[in-house]
Amino acid sequence: MIAAPTKATTPPVFGDLVSVFARIGLLSFGGPAGQIAMMHRVLVDEHKWIDEQRYLSALNFCMLLPGPEAMQLATYVGWRLHGVAGGVAAGLLFVLPGAAVMLALSLVYALYGNVPAVEAVFFGIKAAVLAIVIEALVRVARRSLKVPAEWWTAALAFLAIFFFEVPFPVIVLSAALIGAWRGWATAAPAPTMAVTARTSTRSTVATAILWLVIWLGPLLVIAGIFGPGHVLSQLAWFFSKLAVVTFGGAYAVLAYMAQDVVEHYHWLGAGEMMDGLGLAETTPGPLILVTQFVGTLVAFRQGGESLSGSLALGLLGAGVTLWATFTPCFLWVFTGAPYIERLNQLPKLTLALRSVTACVVGVILNLTVWFALHVLFARVADQRIGWLKLTVPDPASVNGLAVALALLAVVMLFVLHRGIITTMAVCAGVSVVIGFAGL
C-alpha cells in the first residue's frame, strides 16, 4: 500500500525554525544518510513544514551540487520557510554544534594523539569506520540502483575513478549525458508539482555575486596578510577548490580530499585521515567536518615549538577551513533554489539525475576500497601500467586486530543493528583493552 503524500502546513515562526534546526544540528549523527532520514522525519512527517515531493526534489538538486548534500538540504528548507535568513540559520545550526565538538577533539588529537590509550581508541574507531562506510554503500546502492543501466553506471564510475583516476566532474558529466539520452528516448510522466518560487536573471546574478564576495573576500584578506605560501593561504585555496570540484555529496568529497591530502600534499598520513573520519562519524553535523580536522591539524603543526602559537594557528586553520568549506554551500543553494521546481517541470531530466546518483554509488565504492586497503594493511603501494593505476597491498602486512575489529563492527551494524555511536564505542573499548593487555 502506498502512503498518501505528505502535505505541508503553514510555515513556522522564525523562533520555532531556529529551535528545530538547533535540535537537528545537535542530534544529526550517522553521516548524510542518517541526517537526511532524520530531517525527513522531523520536517516532513512530524512538523509537515515541507511536503514529500518538494523535499525529494530538493534532495536530488543538492546531490548535484558540490559539497555536503545534507547541509545544503537543510539550508534549502530554511530558505523555503523564511527566505535567506531562514536558510542561513538552518545551515549554520546544522554545522556549528558538530564544528565545536570537532574542534575540541582535533586539538586533543593534536596534543595527545601519540598517547598509547588515545592511539588505541582511534585504532578501534578506524576499524569501525570501515564497516560504517560499507553500510553507507549498501544503503545508497539499494535506494539508488533500480535498473541494470544504473548498476552499469555505478560500476563504470568506480572503474574510472579507482583505476584510471578520471576527475569526478568528468564522470558526473558523462553520467548525466547518458541519463539525459535515456530520458529523451523514454516516455516521461507529466509534471505534478506547481512552481511557487519565482526569480529573475538580475536577482540571480546579484545573489551569486554577493555570496561570491562573502565567500572569497575573507580568504583573500588571509592570503594578503600571511602571503600566498603560508599554510593558511594553502588551506584556503585547497578547500575553496574542493568546494567547487567535488560533486556528489559528502562521500564524494571525502574520496577526493583523502587521497589529495595524503598522496599529493603529504599533510597527513592515511591513518590520520582515517582517525579524522572516525571523529567526524562520532560527532553531530556533516560528515565533511573531517575537513576541519585536517585544517586544524595541518595548521597546528606549523606553529613551531610554542604551544600558544600552535594553538592559535590551529584555531585559525579550523576557521579558514570551515569558511572555505561551507560558505560556498550558501552560494549554490541561494542561487539555484528558485529554479528547483522549474527543473521538475522538465521530467525528461529525471533519468539524468538518477544517472548522476548511480554514479555517486561508484564513488562511494572507491572510498570504501581505498579505506579498506589502508585500514587492513600496513603497507600499500601504487603501481602503474600505462594509464592504469593499481593499488596493491602487501599481504604480509595485514593487521589481524584491524580485521577482527572491522568484522565485529560489521556484525554489530548488519546483524545486531546497533547504532553508529554504540558500534564505535565497543570497537574502541575492545581496542583499548587489547592494547593494555599487550595482546
C-alpha positions in Angstrom: 0.0 0.0 0.0 1.4 3.4 -1.0 1.2 6.1 1.7 -0.5 9.3 0.7 1.8 12.3 0.0 2.6 14.4 3.0 1.1 17.9 2.6 2.9 20.9 4.0 1.3 23.1 6.6 1.7 26.8 7.4 5.4 27.8 7.7 6.6 28.1 11.3 7.6 31.3 13.1 11.3 32.1 12.9 11.9 31.1 16.6 10.4 27.6 16.0 12.6 27.2 12.9 15.7 28.0 15.0 14.7 25.7 17.8 14.0 22.7 15.5 17.2 23.1 13.4 19.2 23.5 16.6 17.9 20.2 17.7 18.7 18.7 14.3 22.2 20.0 14.5 22.8 18.5 17.9 21.4 15.1 17.0 22.4 14.7 13.4 24.7 11.7 13.8 25.3 8.9 11.3 26.6 10.7 8.2 24.5 12.0 5.3 22.2 9.0 5.0 21.2 9.2 8.7 20.9 13.0 8.6 18.7 13.1 5.5 16.4 10.4 7.0 16.2 12.3 10.3 15.4 15.7 8.6 12.7 13.9 6.6 11.2 12.5 9.8 11.3 15.9 11.6 10.5 18.3 8.8 8.1 16.3 6.6 6.5 13.8 8.9 6.4 15.5 12.3 6.1 19.2 11.6 4.9 19.0 8.0 6.8 22.2 7.1 7.6 20.9 3.6 5.8 18.2 1.6 7.3 14.9 0.4 7.7 15.8 -3.2 9.5 19.1 -2.6 11.8 17.5 -0.1 12.8 14.8 -2.5 13.2 17.2 -5.5 15.4 19.4 -3.3 17.5 16.3 -2.3 18.1 15.4 -5.9 19.2 19.0 -6.6 21.5 19.0 -3.6 23.1 15.7 -4.8 24.1 17.5 -8.0 25.8 20.4 -6.1 29.4 20.3 -5.0 29.8 19.9 -1.2 27.8 18.3 1.6 24.3 17.5 0.4 22.7 17.2 3.9 23.8 20.7 5.0 22.6 22.1 1.6 19.3 20.4 2.0 18.8 21.9 5.5 19.7 25.3 4.0 17.2 24.9 1.2 14.4 24.0 3.6 15.2 27.0 5.8 15.2 29.2 2.7 11.8 27.9 1.7 10.4 28.6 5.1 12.0 32.0 5.9 14.0 33.2 2.9 17.7 33.9 3.2 17.6 34.5 6.9 16.0 31.1 7.4 18.5 29.4 5.1 21.5 30.9 6.9 20.1 30.0 10.3 19.3 26.4 9.2 22.6 25.9 7.5 24.6 27.3 10.4 22.7 25.4 13.1 23.2 22.2 11.1 27.0 22.8 11.1 28.1 24.7 14.2 27.3 22.2 17.0 29.4 19.5 15.3 32.1 22.0 14.4 32.5 23.0 18.1 32.8 19.3 19.1 35.2 18.5 16.2 37.4 21.5 17.1 37.8 20.3 20.6 38.5 16.7 19.5 41.0 17.8 16.8 43.0 19.9 19.4 43.0 16.9 21.8 44.3 14.7 18.9 47.0 17.3 18.0 48.1 17.4 21.7 47.8 13.8 22.8 47.4 11.7 19.6 50.6 9.8 20.4 49.4 8.7 23.9 49.0 4.8 23.7 45.5 4.9 25.1 44.4 7.6 22.6 46.1 5.6 19.8 44.2 2.5 20.9 40.9 4.4 20.9 41.4 5.7 17.4 42.6 2.4 16.1 39.2 0.9 17.2 37.3 3.8 15.7 39.2 3.4 12.5 38.2 -0.2 12.1 34.6 0.6 12.9 34.6 3.3 10.2 35.3 0.8 7.6 32.1 -1.1 8.4 30.1 2.2 8.6 31.3 3.2 5.1 30.3 -0.3 3.8 26.9 0.1 5.4 26.5 3.5 3.7 27.4 2.0 0.4 24.8 -0.7 0.8 22.1 1.8 1.8 22.8 4.2 -1.1 23.0 1.4 -3.6 19.7 -0.1 -2.5 18.0 3.3 -2.8 19.6 4.4 -6.0 20.2 1.5 -8.3 16.9 0.3 -9.7 17.6 -0.9 -13.2 20.6 -2.6 -14.9 21.7 0.7 -16.6 22.2 2.3 -13.2 24.2 -0.6 -12.0 26.4 -0.3 -15.0 26.8 3.4 -14.5 27.9 2.8 -10.9 30.4 0.1 -12.0 31.9 2.3 -14.7 32.2 5.2 -12.4 34.2 3.1 -9.9 36.5 1.7 -12.6 37.1 5.2 -14.0 38.0 6.8 -10.7 39.8 3.9 -9.0 41.8 2.5 -11.8 42.2 5.5 -14.2 41.9 8.5 -11.9 39.4 10.2 -14.1 38.3 13.5 -12.5 35.0 13.3 -10.7 33.4 16.2 -12.6 34.1 14.4 -15.9 32.5 11.2 -14.5 29.4 13.2 -13.3 29.0 15.0 -16.7 29.3 11.7 -18.6 26.7 10.0 -16.4 24.4 13.0 -16.7 24.7 12.9 -20.5 24.0 9.2 -20.6 21.0 9.6 -18.3 19.7 12.5 -20.4 20.0 10.4 -23.5 17.9 7.7 -21.8 15.4 10.3 -20.8 14.9 11.6 -24.3 14.4 8.0 -25.5 11.9 7.2 -22.8 8.3 8.5 -22.3 8.3 10.6 -19.2 5.3 11.4 -16.9 3.8 14.9 -16.8 4.9 17.2 -14.0 2.7 17.2 -10.9 4.3 19.9 -8.7 3.4 23.5 -9.2 6.0 26.2 -9.3 5.8 28.6 -6.3 9.2 30.2 -6.2 9.9 33.0 -8.8 13.1 34.9 -9.6 14.7 36.9 -12.3 18.1 36.7 -14.0 19.1 40.0 -12.5 18.2 38.8 -9.0 20.1 35.5 -9.6 23.3 37.3 -10.8 23.1 39.7 -7.8 22.7 36.8 -5.4 25.7 34.9 -6.9 28.0 38.0 -6.8 27.0 38.8 -3.2 27.8 35.3 -1.9 30.9 35.0 -4.0 32.3 38.1 -2.3 31.2 36.8 1.2 33.0 33.5 0.4 36.2 34.7 -1.2 36.7 38.2 0.5 37.9 37.0 3.9 40.1 34.3 2.3 41.8 36.9 0.1 42.4 39.0 3.2 44.1 36.0 4.8 46.3 35.5 1.8 47.2 39.2 1.8 48.2 39.2 5.4 50.1 36.0 5.6 51.3 35.6 2.0 50.3 33.0 -0.7 52.9 30.4 0.6 51.6 30.4 4.2 49.8 27.3 5.4 46.6 29.3 6.0 46.6 30.5 2.4 47.3 27.0 1.1 44.3 25.7 3.2 42.1 28.5 1.9 43.0 27.6 -1.7 42.7 23.9 -1.3 39.4 23.8 0.4 37.9 26.5 -1.8 38.9 24.4 -4.9 37.4 21.4 -3.1 34.1 23.3 -2.7 33.9 23.8 -6.4 35.0 20.5 -7.9 33.7 17.8 -5.6 30.2 16.8 -6.8 28.1 14.0 -5.4 27.8 14.7 -1.7 30.0 14.1 1.3 31.4 10.7 0.4 32.5 12.0 -3.0 34.2 14.9 -1.2 36.0 12.5 1.1 37.2 10.3 -1.7 38.7 13.3 -3.5 40.1 15.0 -0.4 41.5 12.0 1.4 43.8 11.0 -1.5 44.9 14.5 -2.2 45.7 15.3 1.4 47.7 12.1 1.9 49.2 11.4 -1.5 49.6 14.9 -3.1 50.2 17.4 -0.3 51.5 14.9 2.2 49.9 16.9 5.0 48.6 13.8 6.9 49.2 10.1 6.8 46.5 7.7 5.7 46.0 6.5 9.3 45.5 10.1 10.4 42.9 10.7 7.7 41.0 7.6 8.9 41.2 8.9 12.5 39.7 12.2 11.3 36.9 10.4 9.5 36.3 8.4 12.7 35.9 11.6 14.7 33.6 13.1 12.1 31.4 9.9 12.2 31.2 10.2 16.0 30.2 13.9 16.1 26.9 15.6 15.0 26.7 17.6 11.9 28.0 17.0 8.3 30.5 14.2 7.8 32.6 16.6 5.8 33.6 18.3 9.1 36.6 16.0 8.7 37.9 18.9 6.7 38.1 20.9 9.9 40.2 18.1 11.5 42.6 18.4 8.5 42.8 22.2 8.7 43.3 22.2 12.4 46.0 19.6 12.5 47.9 20.9 9.5 48.0 24.5 10.8 48.7 23.4 14.4 51.9 21.6 13.3 53.1 24.7 11.6 53.0 26.7 14.9 56.6 25.9 15.9 57.6 24.9 19.4 55.4 27.4 21.1 52.2 25.8 22.4 50.3 29.1 22.3 51.5 29.7 18.8 50.4 26.2 17.7 47.0 26.6 19.3 46.4 30.0 17.8 47.4 28.8 14.3 45.3 25.6 14.8 42.3 27.7 15.6 42.9 29.9 12.5 43.3 26.8 10.4 40.0 25.5 11.7 38.3 28.8 10.9 39.7 29.1 7.4 38.8 25.5 6.6 35.2 25.9 7.9 34.7 29.1 5.9 36.1 27.7 2.7 34.1 24.5 3.0 30.7 25.7 4.0 30.2 29.3 2.8 30.1 28.1 -0.9 27.1 26.0 0.1 25.0 29.1 0.7 26.1 30.4 -2.7 25.0 27.3 -4.5 21.7 27.0 -2.7 20.6 30.6 -2.7 21.5 31.0 -6.4 19.8 27.7 -7.5 16.9 27.2 -5.1 14.4 29.3 -7.0 14.9 27.0 -10.1 14.5 23.6 -8.4 10.8 23.4 -9.0 11.3 24.6 -12.6 13.7 21.8 -13.2 11.0 19.4 -12.1 8.8 20.7 -14.9 11.3 19.1 -17.3 10.5 15.5 -16.5 12.9 14.1 -19.1 15.8 15.3 -16.9 14.7 12.8 -14.2 16.8 10.0 -15.7 19.8 12.3 -15.9 19.5 13.0 -12.2 19.1 9.3 -11.4 22.2 8.5 -13.5 24.3 11.0 -11.5 23.0 9.4 -8.3 24.1 6.0 -9.6 27.5 7.5 -10.4 27.8 8.6 -6.8 27.5 4.9 -5.7 30.6 4.1 -7.7 32.5 6.9 -5.9 31.4 5.6 -2.5 32.7 2.2 -3.6 36.0 3.8 -4.5 36.1 5.4 -1.0 35.3 2.0 0.6 38.0 0.1 -1.2 40.6 2.9 -0.5 39.8 2.9 3.2 39.8 -0.9 3.5 43.2 -1.2 2.0 44.7 1.4 4.3 43.0 0.1 7.4 43.6 -3.6 7.0 47.2 -3.4 5.6 50.2 -1.5 7.0 51.8 -1.2 3.5 50.0 -0.3 0.3 51.8 0.7 -2.9 50.6 2.2 -6.2 51.8 0.6 -9.4 51.2 2.0 -12.9 50.8 0.2 -16.2 50.3 2.9 -18.8 47.2 4.8 -17.8 46.1 2.1 -15.4 46.8 2.6 -11.7 46.9 -0.5 -9.4 46.7 -0.1 -5.6 48.4 -3.2 -4.3 48.6 -4.2 -0.6 51.4 -6.2 0.9 49.7 -9.4 2.1 52.4 -9.9 4.8 51.4 -6.5 6.3 47.8 -7.4 7.1 46.7 -6.3 10.6 44.8 -9.2 12.3 43.4 -6.9 15.0 42.1 -4.4 12.4 40.4 -7.3 10.6 38.8 -8.6 13.7 37.5 -5.2 14.9 36.1 -4.5 11.4 34.3 -7.8 11.4 33.0 -7.0 14.9 31.7 -3.7 13.6 30.0 -5.4 10.6 28.2 -7.9 13.0 27.0 -5.0 15.2 25.8 -2.9 12.3 24.3 -5.5 10.0 23.3 -8.4 12.3 22.6 -6.8 15.7 21.5 -3.4 14.1 23.3 -1.3 16.7 23.8 2.4 16.2 27.0 4.1 14.9 27.9 5.5 18.3 27.5 2.2 20.1 29.5 0.3 17.4 32.4 2.8 17.6 32.4 2.8 21.4 32.5 -1.0 21.5 35.3 -1.2 19.0 37.3 1.5 20.7 36.8 -0.2 24.1 37.9 -3.6 22.8 41.0 -2.0 21.1 42.0 -0.2 24.4 41.5 -3.4 26.4 43.6 -5.5 24.0 46.2 -2.7 23.9 46.6 -2.6 27.7 46.7 -6.4 27.8 49.6 -6.4 25.4 47.9 -8.8 23.0 
